[in-house]
Amino acid sequence: MAIAVGMVEVLGHPPALAVADVMTKAARVTLVGYEVVSGARITVIVRGDVAEVQRAVDRGVEAAKSVEKLSAKDKSLFLSSNVIPRPHENVEVVIRKMRFTPAVERFR
């Protein structure tokens, strides 16, 4: 099974929570955690099988855009997304240094 890392970057905590929830429900992925990039920019990170991560990221993008439609703001809440199939081991080291959800922290 090839391991992949998927990321969805949004603006604000409500869309980040919606994205994390939808991603973990839509596919067999593990929520690695989140990274606060700057201010309200938050990247939600998952990992798992390549196809599952792609499905989760696709659904996460849809969730971010649906929260965006409910927002009265003119700004886009969805910022970017990416899937990295079979990340290099140097990337794995960086991922281990990111903030992890408490459930994942127990297994590290």
N, C-alpha and C positions, 0 to 999 in steps of 0.2 A: 504494500500500500504506500503510495507516494504521499508525503506530507506536504501540506501547503499552509501558507499564512495569508489571511485575508484581512483587509482594513477598510473601514468606512469612516471618513472624517466629516464631522458635522459642526454646526455652530450652536452651542448650548447644551445644557443637561437634559431637557425633555426629549429632544430628538435623539440624543446619545442613548438614553434609557430605552426608547422605542426601538432603536436599531439593535441594541444588544439583545433585547427580548425577542424580536422577530428573527434575528440571525440564529439564535440558539434553538428556537422552536422549528425553524424551517428546514434544518439539516442536522446531521450528526457531526457537530463541531464542538470544540471546547472553547469557552470564552477565556482567552488568555488574560485579558484585562483591558485597560484603557490608558491612554496617554493624553494629558492635558498639554497641548502644543503651545498655546499662548492665549491668555485671556479666556475666551469662551470656546476656543477651537479644541475639540475633543476627537481623538481617534479611537475607535472601538476595534479591538484586535481579536480574531478567532484563528483557530488552526484545526486541521483535520485532513481527511482525504481531499485531493484536488477537486473532484467533482462536487463534493459536499461543501467545501469552502466557497467555490464559485456560486453555488446555489444560495448559500447563506449571504454572501456579499450582494448578489442580485436582489434578494428580498430585503436586505438592509437598506439598500439604495431606495427601493420603492417605499419603505417605511419612512425614511427621512423626507422623501418628497411628499408623502401624504401628510406628515406633520407640518410640513412647509405650507401646504394648501390651507391648513387650519389657522396658520399664523396670520396676523394682521400686518406684519412687517413687509417691507418691500425687499428685504434681503433674502437671499437664498440660504436656507439652513443646511442643505446638502452641499458639501464642498468638494469631496473627491473620494475615490475608492480604488483599491488595487488588490490583486491576488498574485502572490509569489509562489509558484509551484516549486517544490524541492529547494527551499532556500539553502544557501551556502552555510557551512557551519559557523562562519564568522557572524552571520546574521542571527543565528541561533543564540550566540553569546549575548548579543545586544538585546534580543527579546527577553532573555532571562533577567536582564537588569531593569526591565520596565515594571510598572506597577501591576500587580496581579490581584485578581479577585481573591477574597479570603478562601473560597472553596478550592481554588487552584493552588494557593499558597501551601495548603496542608500536604500536597503531593509532591512538592518540589524537593 
